[in-house]
Amino acid sequence: MYTATHRSYARRVNTGAPRWQFPLDLGICAAMLAFAVPVTLQPDSPDGAGAGTVFDTLLLPTVIAPILLRRRAPFGAAVALAAGCVISGIPTFDQFRLGVAIPAAMLVLYSLASRRDRWHAVIGLVLVLAGMVFIGLTDVVLTDEGGVGAMVVFSFPLCIGTWVAGRLVRSRDQVAAELVERSHLLERQREQTAQLAVEVERTQLASDLDAAARVRVREMIDLAEVGERSLATDHARAREAFGRLERMGRDSLNEMRGLLGVLRSDERGTRSPRPTLAQLETLIEEARAGGRAVDLEVAGERRPLPSGVELAAYRALQHALVAVHGADPEPATVQLRYLPSAVVLEVSGLASEGSGAEAALVAARERVTAHGGTFSADTPPTGRCVLRARLPLVATGA
């Protein structure tokens, strides 16, 4: 016996960035250094215009370098910036970096807010603001200019405003991404509906062909019996019966050729083999990739089945996954059971709406009944639609 349950969900994450962005950030860092280094190299002055210590110049990169991380690791850039604000002020607790710290904080916070989830964005904002407070306590320029209070009043509105702008951009991008995904989903649904229309037409033609063949063969058998009985007593009647039998056979052959031409028309020019139940897991993964939650259960000894049954079962399951759907916490369930004389399919889930779902049910029913099987669709009080099909492994007579 073989019993298995499969379930997975695919998530697509785009972490790439245009190649020009890193050189741009590198240029911003170079410009900041070009601005700050001359200030730190000025000799000490009574008004505090210059720091005049070697630590100012050597430790400036700890505040500026986090800009280079802001696109690929925005939260890490926020942590590095907060740490840089502290490290750059520790040696003397009276060093210049105000002129580069605030622009660096705004750049990092914008990337953080626009690229990360709310929790990380809030934590990063708090860390950067804490770094600004430490700069207010230790920057030489603010010693006689209001200290930490002036730093908070000046830097906090800039940092918080930039962070809010980044969150608004993130919200806009998320809405745009959802609209694009819905557009792709609608396009796939239109393609499925078109394919279902073809399948419905083909299965109906197959059923008509089967019914017409049965009726014509029965009529031809009756005519043959009449002609045989008339051979000894009424040669004219016998000739008429066999003449009608010949014409009926030719007409039936022509009709069958026409119907078979229609059935095969949508497969011309393709070289791909007809699908089988061995590809069932691939079918389930495609449904999951389309945003549907699906569980698969297979019971019994998996083995090759007659080609017609394999194709009918695969197509019936394909149509059923259009007629029903599932989502957390109520996934659709596909059960496939191999029995000694039949294969049994059961698909349960939330009923889909629209003409596409109706066409899918018709196509699945036609597929199953054309091979002598049974098909049912039930909606119990739980609200979940249950589709059941049984395909015999040996053709049954009508």
Secondary structure, DSSP 4 states (H G I P E B T S, - for coil): ---EEE------------TTHHHHHHHHHHHHHHHHHHHHTSPP-TT------HHHHHHTHHHHGGGGGTTT-HHHHHHHHHHHHHHTTTTTS----HHHHHHHHHHHHHHHHHHS-HHHHHHHHHHHHHHHHHHHHH-GGGTTTTHHHHHHHHHHHHHHHHHHHHHHHHHHHHHHHHHHHHHHHHHHHHHHHHHHHHHHHHHHHHHHHHHHHHHHHHHHHHHHHHHHHHTTT-HHHHHHHHHHHHHHHHHHHHHHHHHHHHHHHTTTT--PPPP-GGGHHHHHHHHHHTT--EEEEEES------HHHHHHHHHHHHHHHHHEE-BTTB-EEEEEEE-SSEEEEEEEEEEP-SHHHHHHHHHHHHHHHHTT-EEEEE--TTSEEEEEEEEESS----
